[in-house]
Amino acid sequence: MIDSVSNLAAQQLFKTNQLEHQKKLQSVEFQNPTDSLNRASEAKAFDGVIGKFIHEVDAKHKVAAAESNKVLLGEADNVHQAMIASQEAGVAFNMMVEIRNKLVQSYQELMKMPV
């Protein structure tokens, strides 16, 4: 009698383990080989966005410097345009620095997270 009860218990335990094993197999997501390619393209897209933004800020500074030089050399009388270009370049630069600070802060918070 004890042997038959222990056999039933062993069979139930075996079935339970099989069900858990099947659930684990179903829950496992197989990595798609294209995932790494998508991540690489996302990194390139992020790099492209940041690079484009930096080039735009640099272009604004060059325009502001050119306008200021024209006014200083007496080639142009439009001081307002030079001041507007200078302020626009300054605002763009400050925004770029703030974005960089937020990205660095986010990275540091991610590094502090326990794994």
Secondary structure by P-SEA (a helix, b strand, c coil): caaaaaaaaaaaaaaaaaaaaaaaaaaccccccaaaaaaaaaaaaaaaaaaaaaaaaaaaaaaaaaaaaaaaaccccaaaaaaaaaaaaaaaaaaaaaaaaaaaaaaaaaaaccc
